[in-house]
Amino acid sequence: MGKLKTLILNGLVRRVLSVLIATSACVAVLGLSSVNIGPMNWRVGDGGSGPFDLRLGLDLQGGAHLVYQAVSTPSLVSFSILEGTSSPDEIEAAASKFLADNGFEIDKVMSTGTQSYRIFVPCGLNDDDQQPGSPDDNLLDQLDTVLTNEFGVIGDLVLTPGCQEPSPDQIEGVRYIIEQRINPLGITEPDIRTLGSDRILLQLPGAQAIDDTKSLIGQTANLSFKLRELQADGSFIDRDLDLSGDDLLRAYPGTHPQSGMPVVNLEFDADGAREFAELTAQIANTVDQLAFFLDDREVFSGGADEAILGGRAYLRGISAEEAQTIAIQLESGKLPIPIELIQEWEVDASLGADSLRKSLVAGVVGLIALFVFMTAYYRLPGLLASVALLIYATITLGIFKVMGVTLTLSGIAGMILSIGMAVDANILIFERVKEELRGGRTIRASIDVGFNRAWTAIRDSNVSTLLTCVILLWFGTRLAASLVLGFALTLSIGVIISMFTALFVTKTFLQLVVTTRLGAHISLFIPAFAPREQMR
């Protein structure tokens, strides 16, 4: 009998030590801003802005939530009118009806020189599979006939197909470039990640001047150069060049050394410097100019008195704010594909701080009320369960910090709900223990049997909750619904830890108490039933 008691006590000691070690580790994690672990330099915690340096979501600290979606590039139809005259508006009017009858629309018509034009055609629907597509060669021949009949002799129509689905590499490239554009703004802990196959999610805590930030992010920043040949009648022809933003080494804002006006300083690589020198030598002391375009919008054009060597140039005619934005865009590189903003919301920092304060107050008041009720109704088991809930809260917050979980209002709601589920598990166990005691079992036997019989109900309810959390996580990830994600993530983590505290921590405490003198007083377990003698 003594040997059996020793074995039981040894098992209890190991379990108590396990609980103490796990709790102490989480307390240590919560007490540190950050710590590097192991040869892989694994960083635990990242100095968040919340209590215990936890990361807070936008709804608790303020900021901006933006979701961008990849936009299929439009098809381009380029041509020149060889005999006759026209204008972009006339061309758009003539081509719009024909293309509309064939499932396409015209986004815009741009003049690229004297009687040279580009028609931008967004994605239409193919007749065969009703999927987004671009005009085919047959449609292009028919458009050629329409334009010839309307305006005279035109050159060959050149089609640049668009409407292709973005590849994973392109989406990852967009995410990386957005990250490079955001970093210079000094935003703390930005969260930038891909969603599905064509979306990018940005969580920007504490972001200010959000309109400027959106402009910085959303522009493709495709820098191109064109040789502008001026004609005797005052018109001009813009000719495409091989020189582009891909030939840049650096781009940074500054002021012009002579005028003091804001500029973007451009530094070309070796090939770009040679091309730029040849172009400036070609237009030196002529009326021709070199035009700078950003996303097909002319920013600046000018001539040259002599060849410009050294691979340096200025982008002029812009404000200081534009110079800063353009410099960041060019330095980070152009986006592989265009993107558009499809979802946006902002939270003021003061509102976020108020929400955090009210959430903490509600949580503390709720826990105190819960501890009072559990202790008053279930006596000693209720008191031990309250201690186990404190351990639950400590371990949960520690795991949140280690995993880098971002706490949101919905996440706090999920955590509170998981506390309720932990209490529910304890209630099931205590009621089963009371039934066994009333049936005449010893306290130790009642605890063992009560936990075993309550386990199936606890298991089924928690597994059902976890399955629901998995579904919510899937939907939240696909729909960029941070509220759903925060709720599902904290609830799933809380449910797993609540099962550990209810079935391991609380049971360990109860079995430990049974080995002491307190275990001899059955009134501490079921006040309504107190026989004179109870076996231990």
ABEGO torsion letter per residue (X at the ends): XAAAAAAAAAAAAAAAAAAAAAAAAAAAAAABABBBBEAAGBBBEAGBABBGGBBBBAAAAEEBBBBBBBBBBBBBBBBBBABEBBBAAAAAAAAAAAAAAAGBBBABBBBAEBGBBBBBBBBBBBAAAGBBBBBBAAAAAAAAAAAAAAAEBBBBBBBBBBGBBBBAAAAAAAAAAAAAAAAAAGBBGBBBBBBEAABBBBBBBGBBGAAAAAAAAABAGBBBBBBBBBBAAGBBBBBBBABBAAABABBBBBBBAAAGBBBBBBBBBAAAAAAAAAAAAAABGBABBBBBBBGGBBABBBBBABBBBGGBBBBBGBBAAAAAAAAAAAAAEBBABBBBBABBBBBBAAAAAAAAAAAAAAAAAAAAAAAAAAAAAAEAAAAAAAAAAAAAAAAAAAAAAAAGBBBBAAAAAAAAAAAAAAAAAAAAAAAAAAAAAAAGBBAAAAAAAAAAAAAAAAAAAAAAAAAAAAAAAAAAAAAGBAAAAAAAAAAAAAAAAAAAAAAAAAAAAAAAAAABAAAABAAAABAABBBABBBX
